[in-house]
Amino acid sequence: MDADALNDIPAMDWHQQPITEATCAACAHAALRAEGACEPGRSCMQDVYARRIDRFFRSHPALANGHLAHPYFEVRAIAARYADLFQLGPLLADPDETVRLQVALRVPQRLLRTLRDDPHREVRIRVAQRIDVAELAAMLHDPDYQVRCIVARRLPEGLLPLLMHDADLQVRLEVARRLPMPALWRLVEDHAPEVRRIAAERLPAPLLDVLVADPDWTVRWEAAGRAIGAALHRLLGDIEPEVRERAAQRRQELEPAHG
């Protein structure tokens, strides 16, 4: 049993006042208390604690619509999880990002588009995760790198070159993992060795020659594990012993089995 169920956390309302019998008597849902259908310190929409509010609406989802304009943001946010979808439109412009985040998780696509430029990054992250792939291009230049990472994960392959030169490494890594040929070839010029290593993992083996002289030994090591022909021969003489060892293993793999 969790801590708040044991009443280890005092029952306080969102004005930081103790919840008492008088509080329950004045509550709009006093009848539920009389029936044992809610309980201060465990399941209570008057509580400041989000988990207790959630227990209340989870047990009484039909009451959520009536609390979407509550003055306490946690009540609005949690009520938005359980309210009817057609009631959520006004919350798209809620002043609290916690509420808008819950709305972004539920509203249909035609309403989700209105949150693409939300001022809070967490809201835009949820939008990028849910929005139709056809709408993702509008988020290519989002100011937050995590939003752009999600875009790079979901964007159609034909549009991925638009993010090849993103300023953030994490975004370019996402691009490198998905970018098809021939655009993948251009990543051998990326200034980050992490990106070039992925290129070494994914480029067709005959094209690995360009990476055998890469300034980063880890890129050459990756290339050595897949190289063939002249590229492999050059890597067998690499200045780094780890690269030479990997190239030697690759040569053994390519040799016909003795039988």
N, C-alpha and C positions, 0 to 999 in steps of 0.2 A: 504494500500500500504506500502511495506517495506521501510526501511530508504534509502537504496541505490537507489531505484527507484526514490526517491525524490531528488537524487543527493546530499544528505547530506554528502556522502563520496566522496572526490575528485577523479576524474578519473586519476589514475596513472598507468604507465606501470611497468613491473617487475624490471626495473632498477631504480624505484622510480622517474621517470620523468613524468611530466604532459602529458596527452594525449591531443594533439591539432589537429587542422585541418591539419597541416603538417604531423602529425603522421598518420592520416587517409589516406591522399593522398599517403603516402609511403607504406601503408599496402597492402598485397597481395590480400586483399578482398575489395579494394577501391570501386569496382563496387557495392557491396552490400550496402555500405554507401550511394552511390548516389541514390540507389533505396529505401532507408529508411529501409533496411532489417537488419541493425545493428545500434547501437547508443552508442557513448561514454558515460560512466557513467551508462549504463544499460545493454546492450548486446554487449560485445566486447571481442574478444580473445586476445587482446593486454593488457587488464587490469590485474593488479596484484591481483584483488579481485576474488576469486573462483566462487562466485555466478554469476558474470557478464560473466565470461568465460563459465559457464554452460549454461546460457541463450543463448549464441551464438551458442554453439554446439547442444543444444536442438532444436533450430530453423533450424540449418543447419547440420544435422548429417552426410550428405554425405561428408562433409569437414573434418571429424574427422581423417580418415586414413592418410591424408596429414600432420597431426600435431603430430604424435606419436613419432617423434624424436625432437620435439621442445626443446630448451634449458631450458625453464622454467618448473619445475616439475609439477606445477598445470595444465598447459596446457596439458602436457602428460597424467596426471592422469584423467582429465576430458574428454579428447579425447578418452581415453581407455573405457569410459562408452558407447560411441556411435559408436566406430569403429567396423569394421567387425571382427568377432572372429578369423579368420585365419590370421589376421594381428597382433595379440597380442603376439605371441610367443617371439619375441625379448625383450619384456618388462618384461619377467620373471626375467631377470637379470638387470633390471633398478637399478641405484644407489640409488634411492629414495624409501623409504618404502611406501609413499603415492601412488605412481604409482603401485607398486607391490600389494598393498592392492586392488586396483580397478581390477587389473588383476585376483587376486584370487577369486573375486566375479563372474567372467565371464568365465574363460577358462574351456574347457572340462576336464574330469577326468584325462585323460592321461597326460595333462600338469599340472594339479593341484598337482599331486604327487611330482613334482619337487620343490614345495614350502613348503613341510612338514618340512624342516630344515631351513627355512628362518631365518635370524638373528633377525628379528623384531617380537615381540610377537603378535602384532595386525594382522600381516599377517598370522601367524600360527593359531590364533584364527579363522579367516575366513576359513582357510583350514580345520580345525577340524569340523567346522559347515557344510561344503559342501562335504567333501570327502566321497567316498563310505564307507559304514560301514565295508566292508571287508578289507579296508586299514587302519582302525583306530588303530589297534594294534601297528602299527609302531610309534604311537604318545603317547604310554602309559607312556613313561619316559621323556616326554617333560619337560624342566626346568621350565616352567611357570605353576603355579597352575591353572590359568583360562583355559588354553588349556587342562589340564588334567581333569578339571571339565566337559568340553564339551565332552571329550572322555568318561568319566564315564556316562554321560547322554545318549550317543548314542551307546556305546559298546554293543555287544551281551551279554545277561545275563551270558552265560557260561564263559565269559572272565572276568567278574567283580571281581572275587576273586583276580585277579592280582593287583587290586588297593585297596584292603581291608586295607592294611597297609601303604597307602600313607602318607607321612610326613605332608600333609596339611589337616586340619580339613574340609575345604569346599569340598575337593575331597571325603573324606570318607563319608561325609553327602550325597553326590550324590549317592555314592555306596550303602549306607544304605537304601535309598529310593527305590532301584530297586533290590537289591540282593535277589535271591530266596532262599528257603530252599533247602538243609540243611545248605548251607554256611551262611545264615543269623544268624544262631545260634551262630556262632563264634564272632559276633559283641558284644555279651554281655561282652566280655573281653576287648573291646576298652577302652583306658584310658580317652576318652572324654565323659562326661555325655550326650552331645548333640547327639552323635551317639547311645549311649545306650538307650536314650529316643525313638529314631526311632525304635530300635529293640523292645522295649516294645510296641510300636504301632502296629508292624507287626508280631511279633512271634505268632504262634498258642497259644491260651489261655492255654492249658495244659502244655506248656513249660515255663510259666512265673515264676515258682517257683524260678528259679535261680536269679531273679531280686528282690525278696521281701526283700533281705538283702543288696541291692545296697547301697553304701555309699552316693549317691546323692539322696536327698529326692524327687527331681522332677522326677527321673526315677521311684522311687517307686510309686509316684502319678500316673504316666502314667500306670504303671502295675496294680494299684488298679482299674482303670477304666475298665479293661478287665479280671481281675483274676477270677478264679473259685476254688472251693474246698479248699484244705489246704492252698494254696497261699493266697486266699482271707481271710481266717480265720486269718492268721498271720498278714496281712495288717490291719485288723480291730483293732489290738493292736499296731500299729506303734507309734513310739515316736513323730511323727509330726502330729498335729491336722488336717492339710490339707489332709494328706494321709488317716487318719482314716475316715474323712468325705467322701472322695471319695470312700473308700471301703464300707462305709455304704450305699452310693447311689447305688453302684454296687450290694450289697446284696438285696436291695429293687427291683432292676431291675430283678434279678433272681428269686425272690419269685413269686409263682403263683398268678395271680390276684384273688382278693376276689370278688365273685359275688353272 
